[in-house]
Structures are given as C-alpha cells and as structure tokens.
Amino acid sequence: MTSCPKSAAGAGDAKGKRLGRPTIVVDRSRIASLRAQGRGWKAIAREMKLGVGTVLRAAQRAAKPSSENPDEPLLAN
C-alpha cells in the first residue's frame, strides 16, 4: 500500500477540510416533548427527518444522569 490516503488527508487538514459523516445536532427536548404527547418513535423520526435509531439513541442519552450525558452532537447513521 502507498501513503496516498494519508497524504491526501494531510493535505485536506491543511486546507481545513473535514472527513467523515457530517455531524448533526439532535433536539433532544423536542423528542421528549413529542414523546410526552404520545407520538411513536417512527412518527417522531419522520417528523424530524431522522432515522428511528438516531431518535432512540438521543432519547436514551437524554435519560442518562447529567454526569454521563455530555452535550455532544449525535451522528446520524
């Protein structure tokens, strides 16, 4: 193997380019309020234009105690 991917990544870093999946911010409070209204996970995901897994993961992270709940953006799968 050659070092082309590393050199390409290094060149991208120098130009400020980011690699990987785009980061999205999920509104966990909106998920909680829709859930409190009795909406299902699929309906919430459809309304927020997210995957069901992303919505479930956000709800699980919101349910954790605050010491285990960093305010980091969720990545869409």
Backbone as a printed PyTorch tensor [residue, N CA C, xyz], in Angstrom:
tensor([[[  0.8340,  -1.1830,   0.0000],
         [  0.0000,   0.0000,   0.0000],
         [  0.8770,   1.2430,   0.0000]],

        [[  0.4000,   2.2610,  -0.5930],
         [  1.1290,   3.5230,  -0.6050],
         [  0.5530,   4.4580,   0.4470]],

        [[  1.1940,   5.5730,   0.6080],
         [  0.7370,   6.5260,   1.6120],
         [ -0.1730,   7.6020,   1.0170]],

        [[ -0.7920,   7.3230,  -0.1060],
         [ -1.6540,   8.3170,  -0.7370],
         [ -2.8090,   8.7600,   0.1620]],

        [[ -3.5540,   7.8310,   0.7850],
         [ -4.6510,   8.3060,   1.6360],
         [ -4.1820,   9.2110,   2.7610]],

        [[ -3.0330,   8.8930,   3.3770],
         [ -2.5420,   9.7430,   4.4510],
         [ -2.1190,  11.1040,   3.9270]],

        [[ -1.4640,  11.1060,   2.7810],
         [ -1.0280,  12.3850,   2.2420],
         [ -2.2270,  13.2140,   1.7990]],

        [[ -3.2370,  12.5590,   1.2770],
         [ -4.4500,  13.2740,   0.8830],
         [ -5.1500,  13.8340,   2.1130]],

        [[ -5.1910,  13.0320,   3.1880],
         [ -5.8110,  13.5060,   4.4170],
         [ -5.0160,  14.6660,   5.0030]],

        [[ -3.7210,  14.5760,   4.9400],
         [ -2.8820,  15.6600,   5.4440],
         [ -3.0920,  16.9420,   4.6580]],

        [[ -3.2320,  16.8100,   3.3500],
         [ -3.4790,  17.9870,   2.5170],
         [ -4.8470,  18.5820,   2.8390]],

        [[ -5.8200,  17.7050,   3.1090],
         [ -7.1520,  18.1850,   3.4710],
         [ -7.1380,  18.9070,   4.8020]],

        [[ -6.3740,  18.3800,   5.7530],
         [ -6.2570,  19.0360,   7.0570],
         [ -5.6650,  20.4280,   6.9080]],

        [[ -4.6740,  20.5360,   6.0460],
         [ -4.0230,  21.8220,   5.8420],
         [ -4.9910,  22.8520,   5.2640]],

        [[ -5.9540,  22.3820,   4.4810],
         [ -6.9310,  23.2800,   3.8640],
         [ -8.1800,  23.4630,   4.7190]],

        [[ -8.2260,  22.7950,   5.8720],
         [ -9.3950,  22.9260,   6.7500],
         [-10.5540,  22.0290,   6.3650]],

        [[-10.2990,  21.0230,   5.5540],
         [-11.3520,  20.1100,   5.1290],
         [-11.6330,  19.1070,   6.2420]],

        [[-12.8830,  18.6590,   6.3390],
         [-13.2500,  17.6560,   7.3290],
         [-13.6350,  16.3820,   6.6150]],

        [[-13.2410,  15.2750,   7.1940],
         [-13.5460,  13.9730,   6.6310],
         [-14.6320,  13.2990,   7.4580]],

        [[-15.3070,  12.3330,   6.8560],
         [-16.2930,  11.5400,   7.5910],
         [-17.7130,  12.0340,   7.4090]],

        [[-18.6070,  11.4230,   8.1810],
         [-20.0190,  11.7810,   8.0940],
         [-20.2470,  13.1700,   8.6690]],

        [[-21.1730,  13.9190,   8.0770],
         [-21.4950,  15.2290,   8.6370],
         [-22.1290,  15.0740,  10.0270]],

        [[-21.8100,  15.9770,  10.9090],
         [-22.3660,  15.9670,  12.2530],
         [-23.7060,  16.6930,  12.2400]],

        [[-24.6920,  16.0880,  12.8950],
         [-25.9800,  16.7530,  13.0220],
         [-26.2680,  16.9290,  14.4970]],

        [[-26.9970,  17.9710,  14.8230],
         [-27.3980,  18.2180,  16.2040],
         [-28.8580,  17.8110,  16.3230]],

        [[-29.1410,  16.9700,  17.3080],
         [-30.4900,  16.4620,  17.5130],
         [-31.0970,  17.1890,  18.7010]],

        [[-32.3090,  17.7080,  18.5330],
         [-33.0100,  18.4230,  19.5930],
         [-33.6780,  17.4050,  20.5140]],

        [[-32.9850,  17.0550,  21.5850],
         [-33.4790,  16.0300,  22.4980],
         [-34.7340,  16.4840,  23.2350]],

        [[-34.8400,  17.7710,  23.5130],
         [-36.0260,  18.2630,  24.2180],
         [-37.2660,  18.1500,  23.3370]],

        [[-37.0970,  18.3370,  22.0440],
         [-38.2360,  18.1970,  21.1230],
         [-38.6840,  16.7390,  21.0500]],

        [[-37.7220,  15.8290,  21.0540],
         [-38.0590,  14.4030,  21.0610],
         [-38.8530,  14.0770,  22.3200]],

        [[-38.3920,  14.6010,  23.4560],
         [-39.0780,  14.3400,  24.7260],
         [-40.4910,  14.9040,  24.7200]],

        [[-40.6600,  16.1030,  24.1710],
         [-41.9990,  16.6980,  24.1650],
         [-42.9400,  15.9580,  23.2170]],

        [[-42.4330,  15.5230,  22.0630],
         [-43.2770,  14.7480,  21.1440],
         [-43.6490,  13.4030,  21.7540]],

        [[-42.7050,  12.8170,  22.4730],
         [-42.9640,  11.5380,  23.1300],
         [-44.0070,  11.7160,  24.2370]],

        [[-43.9370,  12.8450,  24.9580],
         [-44.9070,  13.1320,  26.0110],
         [-46.3090,  13.3330,  25.4470]],

        [[-46.3830,  13.7530,  24.1810],
         [-47.6710,  13.9240,  23.5140],
         [-48.2490,  12.5930,  23.0500]],

        [[-47.4790,  11.5120,  23.2280],
         [-47.9650,  10.1890,  22.8650],
         [-47.5710,   9.7360,  21.4700]],

        [[-46.6740,  10.4490,  20.8360],
         [-46.2420,  10.0600,  19.4820],
         [-45.3060,   8.8630,  19.5510]],

        [[-45.3340,   8.0530,  18.5290],
         [-44.4650,   6.8920,  18.4330],
         [-43.0960,   7.2740,  17.9000]],

        [[-42.1470,   6.3480,  18.0530],
         [-40.7780,   6.6180,  17.6180],
         [-40.7030,   6.8500,  16.1180]],

        [[-41.4490,   6.0820,  15.3380],
         [-41.4090,   6.2520,  13.8790],
         [-41.9830,   7.6020,  13.4710]],

        [[-43.0620,   8.0170,  14.1280],
         [-43.6770,   9.3070,  13.8030],
         [-42.7430,  10.4640,  14.1500]],

        [[-42.0650,  10.3520,  15.2840],
         [-41.1040,  11.3900,  15.6840],
         [-39.9570,  11.4520,  14.6850]],

        [[-39.4330,  10.2920,  14.3160],
         [-38.3260,  10.2400,  13.3590],
         [-38.7410,  10.8400,  12.0200]],

        [[-39.9180,  10.5140,  11.5700],
         [-40.4040,  11.0300,  10.2910],
         [-40.5620,  12.5450,  10.3500]],

        [[-41.1240,  13.0510,  11.4420],
         [-41.3450,  14.4940,  11.5710],
         [-40.0290,  15.2710,  11.6480]],

        [[-39.0380,  14.6800,  12.3190],
         [-37.7590,  15.3660,  12.4800],
         [-36.7790,  15.0540,  11.3520]],

        [[-37.2070,  14.2150,  10.4220],
         [-36.3860,  13.8060,   9.2790],
         [-35.0750,  13.1590,   9.7410]],

        [[-35.2180,  12.2250,  10.6910],
         [-34.0950,  11.4710,  11.2370],
         [-34.4360,   9.9970,  11.1790]],

        [[-33.4520,   9.1650,  11.3700],
         [-33.6770,   7.7430,  11.4580],
         [-34.2530,   7.3820,  12.8260]],

        [[-34.9730,   6.2740,  12.8820],
         [-35.5580,   5.8240,  14.1410],
         [-34.4460,   5.5410,  15.1570]],

        [[-33.3660,   4.9330,  14.7000],
         [-32.2530,   4.6370,  15.5900],
         [-31.6360,   5.8950,  16.1830]],

        [[-31.5510,   6.9490,  15.4010],
         [-31.0000,   8.2110,  15.8800],
         [-31.8970,   8.8000,  16.9630]],

        [[-33.2080,   8.7270,  16.7470],
         [-34.1670,   9.2500,  17.7230],
         [-34.0950,   8.4360,  19.0140]],

        [[-34.0480,   7.1240,  18.8940],
         [-33.9620,   6.2720,  20.0790],
         [-32.6620,   6.5240,  20.8470]],

        [[-31.5610,   6.6520,  20.1360],
         [-30.2680,   6.9020,  20.7720],
         [-30.2890,   8.2480,  21.5040]],

        [[-30.8930,   9.2540,  20.9030],
         [-30.9730,  10.5670,  21.5470],
         [-31.8240,  10.4890,  22.8080]],

        [[-32.9080,   9.7390,  22.7670],
         [-33.7710,   9.5900,  23.9410],
         [-33.0440,   8.8370,  25.0530]],

        [[-32.2660,   7.8260,  24.6900],
         [-31.5100,   7.0780,  25.6910],
         [-30.4500,   7.9600,  26.3410]],

        [[-29.7790,   8.7630,  25.5520],
         [-28.7450,   9.6450,  26.0920],
         [-29.3630,  10.7290,  26.9630]],

        [[-30.5500,  11.1910,  26.6150],
         [-31.2240,  12.2150,  27.4080],
         [-31.6820,  11.6430,  28.7460]],

        [[-31.9460,  10.3440,  28.8010],
         [-32.4240,   9.7030,  30.0290],
         [-31.2970,   9.4250,  31.0140]],

        [[-30.0370,   9.4700,  30.5690],
         [-28.8960,   9.2120,  31.4570],
         [-28.7380,  10.3680,  32.4440]],

        [[-28.1440,  10.1080,  33.6080],
         [-27.8440,  11.2000,  34.5480],
         [-26.9310,  12.2260,  33.8930]],

        [[-26.9920,  13.4470,  34.3480],
         [-26.2590,  14.5390,  33.6980],
         [-24.7530,  14.3220,  33.6810]],

        [[-24.1980,  13.5940,  34.6490],
         [-22.7570,  13.3650,  34.6420],
         [-22.3320,  12.4520,  33.4940]],

        [[-23.2460,  11.6090,  33.0330],
         [-22.9450,  10.7060,  31.9200],
         [-23.4800,  11.2420,  30.5980]],

        [[-24.0540,  12.4140,  30.5970],
         [-24.7490,  12.9450,  29.4310],
         [-24.0090,  14.1670,  28.8800]],

        [[-22.9250,  13.9630,  28.1400],
         [-22.2140,  15.1160,  27.5840],
         [-23.0460,  15.7770,  26.4890]],

        [[-22.8930,  17.0650,  26.3680],
         [-23.6180,  17.7940,  25.3250],
         [-22.8520,  17.7060,  24.0240]],

        [[-22.7720,  16.5170,  23.4910],
         [-22.0890,  16.3050,  22.2280],
         [-23.1330,  16.0520,  21.1480]],

        [[-22.8770,  16.4870,  19.9210],
         [-23.8400,  16.2370,  18.8600],
         [-23.8950,  14.7470,  18.5290]],

        [[-25.0500,  14.3080,  18.1390],
         [-25.2220,  12.9220,  17.7090],
         [-24.8720,  12.7970,  16.2490]],

        [[-24.3630,  11.6700,  15.8830],
         [-24.0690,  11.4090,  14.4910],
         [-25.1810,  10.5660,  13.9130]],

        [[-25.6670,  10.9750,  12.7910],
         [-26.7210,  10.1960,  12.1330],
         [-26.1050,   8.9680,  11.4960]],

        [[-26.7740,   7.8620,  11.6260],
         [-26.2990,   6.6240,  10.9970],
         [-27.0010,   6.3840,   9.7060]]])
